Amino acid sequence: MSKNIELKKTVVAEIKEKFQQAHSAVLLDYRGLTVAEVTELRNLCRAQGVEYVVLKNTMIELAVKELGITGLDEHLKGPTAVAFGMKDAVAPAKVLTDFIKKVKKTTVKCGVVDGQVLDAAGVQALSELPPKEVLIAKMMGSLNAPITNFVGVLSATLRSLVYAIEAVRKQKAGEE
């Protein structure tokens, strides 16, 4: 086998591994961006724990085919960069959509979350989700609310009982 084919197999295996390890991936058409803008985007991604890589479409296609992900073929045209969310599934979508709003030069092609392909609108919706910590806090608040209300009802009942006993005591003592 030629050295070139071995090299390509290695690249495909690395891409496949990134797709397996990432919580999400967003594909971006980076045409029109200057070197300074790409550097800024890379820095923004790095700060959010997102890995930003420019990849060949054919290599991506081979990797996702091995993973059984379908529906990406139509998006693999033109230059493609992929932002892999290794820590947070929402981070790549949020970073890229915010950056695109700022520079107004490029577009999101699609995204992949848990092996499911999202179109550009799906990536936009994903970017609007609050961070994981906020969602967990909201869920915990929702779980805690019924317990808090139950304790409030119990204390109100106990308070009413104390007032009733105090009123009976005053009446019997003739303090009315």
C-alpha positions as CSV (number, residue, x, y, z in Angstrom):
1,M,0.0,0.0,0.0
2,S,1.3,3.5,-0.7
3,K,2.3,5.8,2.0
4,N,-0.3,8.3,0.9
5,I,-3.2,5.8,1.4
6,E,-1.8,5.0,4.9
7,L,-1.7,8.7,5.7
8,K,-5.3,9.1,4.6
9,K,-6.4,6.2,6.7
10,T,-4.8,7.7,9.7
11,V,-6.5,11.1,9.1
12,V,-9.9,9.4,8.7
13,A,-9.3,7.4,11.9
14,E,-8.5,10.7,13.8
15,I,-11.6,12.4,12.4
16,K,-13.7,9.4,13.3
17,E,-12.3,9.5,16.9
18,K,-13.1,13.2,17.2
19,F,-16.7,12.6,16.1
20,Q,-17.0,9.8,18.7
21,Q,-15.5,11.8,21.5
22,A,-17.3,15.1,20.8
23,H,-20.7,15.9,22.3
24,S,-21.5,17.8,19.2
25,A,-19.9,19.1,16.0
26,V,-20.8,22.1,13.8
27,L,-19.7,22.3,10.2
28,L,-18.8,25.8,8.9
29,D,-18.2,27.2,5.5
30,Y,-15.3,29.5,6.3
31,R,-15.1,31.3,2.8
32,G,-14.5,35.0,3.0
33,L,-12.9,35.1,6.4
34,T,-9.5,36.8,6.8
35,V,-6.6,35.3,8.6
36,A,-7.2,37.6,11.5
37,E,-10.9,36.6,11.7
38,V,-10.0,32.9,11.6
39,T,-7.4,33.5,14.3
40,E,-10.0,35.3,16.4
41,L,-12.5,32.4,15.9
42,R,-9.9,29.8,16.9
43,N,-9.2,31.8,20.1
44,L,-12.9,32.0,20.9
45,C,-13.3,28.3,20.3
46,R,-10.3,27.4,22.4
47,A,-11.6,29.6,25.3
48,Q,-14.9,27.6,25.3
49,G,-13.3,24.2,25.1
50,V,-14.2,23.8,21.4
51,E,-11.7,22.3,18.9
52,Y,-11.8,24.1,15.6
53,V,-10.3,22.2,12.6
54,V,-10.2,22.6,8.8
55,L,-10.8,19.2,7.2
56,K,-11.2,17.8,3.7
57,N,-14.7,16.9,2.8
58,T,-13.7,13.5,1.5
59,M,-12.0,12.6,4.8
60,I,-15.1,13.7,6.8
61,E,-17.3,11.7,4.4
62,L,-15.3,8.6,4.9
63,A,-15.2,9.0,8.7
64,V,-18.9,9.6,9.2
65,K,-19.7,6.7,6.8
66,E,-17.7,4.4,9.1
67,L,-19.7,5.8,12.1
68,G,-23.0,5.3,10.4
69,I,-24.0,9.0,10.3
70,T,-26.1,9.8,7.3
71,G,-27.3,13.1,5.8
72,L,-24.0,14.9,5.8
73,D,-23.1,14.3,2.1
74,E,-25.2,17.3,0.8
75,H,-23.4,19.7,3.2
76,L,-19.9,18.5,2.3
77,K,-19.3,20.9,-0.6
78,G,-16.9,23.8,-0.6
79,P,-14.4,24.6,2.2
80,T,-15.3,23.0,5.5
81,A,-14.2,23.7,9.1
82,V,-15.5,21.6,12.0
83,A,-16.0,22.8,15.5
84,F,-16.0,19.9,17.9
85,G,-17.6,20.4,21.3
86,M,-15.6,18.1,23.6
87,K,-17.0,19.5,26.9
88,D,-20.3,21.0,26.1
89,A,-22.8,20.1,23.3
90,V,-24.0,23.7,23.0
91,A,-20.6,25.5,23.0
92,P,-19.7,25.0,19.3
93,A,-23.1,26.2,18.0
94,K,-23.1,29.2,20.4
95,V,-19.5,30.3,19.5
96,L,-20.0,30.0,15.8
97,T,-23.4,31.7,15.6
98,D,-22.2,34.5,17.8
99,F,-19.1,34.9,15.6
100,I,-21.2,34.8,12.4
101,K,-23.5,37.5,13.7
102,K,-20.4,39.7,14.4
103,V,-18.6,39.3,11.1
104,K,-21.5,38.6,8.8
105,K,-19.3,36.8,6.3
106,T,-19.8,33.0,6.6
107,T,-22.5,30.4,7.3
108,V,-23.1,27.3,9.3
109,K,-23.6,24.3,7.1
110,C,-25.0,21.8,9.6
111,G,-24.3,20.1,12.9
112,V,-24.1,16.7,14.4
113,V,-25.4,15.9,17.9
114,D,-25.3,12.3,19.2
115,G,-25.0,11.0,15.6
116,Q,-28.0,13.0,14.4
117,V,-27.5,15.6,11.7
118,L,-29.0,19.0,12.3
119,D,-29.6,21.6,9.6
120,A,-28.5,25.2,10.0
121,A,-31.8,26.1,11.7
122,G,-31.3,23.2,14.2
123,V,-27.8,24.5,15.0
124,Q,-29.3,28.0,15.5
125,A,-31.8,26.6,17.9
126,L,-29.1,24.6,19.7
127,S,-27.1,27.8,20.1
128,E,-30.0,29.5,21.9
129,L,-30.2,26.9,24.6
130,P,-28.9,28.1,28.0
131,P,-25.7,26.5,29.3
132,K,-25.8,23.1,30.9
133,E,-25.4,24.5,34.4
134,V,-28.4,26.8,34.0
135,L,-30.6,23.9,32.7
136,I,-29.5,21.8,35.7
137,A,-30.3,24.6,38.1
138,K,-33.7,25.1,36.5
139,M,-34.4,21.4,36.8
140,M,-33.4,21.3,40.4
141,G,-35.6,24.3,41.2
142,S,-38.5,22.6,39.5
143,L,-37.9,19.4,41.6
144,N,-37.5,21.5,44.8
145,A,-40.6,23.6,44.3
146,P,-43.2,20.9,45.3
147,I,-41.3,20.0,48.4
148,T,-41.0,23.7,49.4
149,N,-44.8,24.2,48.8
150,F,-45.6,21.1,50.9
151,V,-43.4,22.4,53.8
152,G,-45.2,25.8,53.5
153,V,-48.6,24.1,53.7
154,L,-47.6,22.0,56.7
155,S,-46.2,25.0,58.6
156,A,-49.4,27.1,57.8
157,T,-51.5,24.2,59.2
158,L,-49.3,24.0,62.3
159,R,-49.5,27.8,62.7
160,S,-53.3,27.7,62.4
161,L,-53.5,25.0,65.1
162,V,-51.3,27.1,67.4
163,Y,-53.6,30.2,66.9
164,A,-56.7,28.0,67.6
165,I,-55.2,26.6,70.8
166,E,-54.1,30.1,71.9
167,A,-57.7,31.4,71.3
168,V,-59.2,28.5,73.3
169,R,-56.7,29.2,76.1
170,K,-57.6,32.9,76.2
171,Q,-61.3,32.2,76.1
172,K,-61.0,29.7,79.0
173,A,-58.9,32.2,81.0
174,G,-61.5,34.9,80.4
175,E,-59.1,37.2,78.5
176,E,-61.3,37.9,75.6
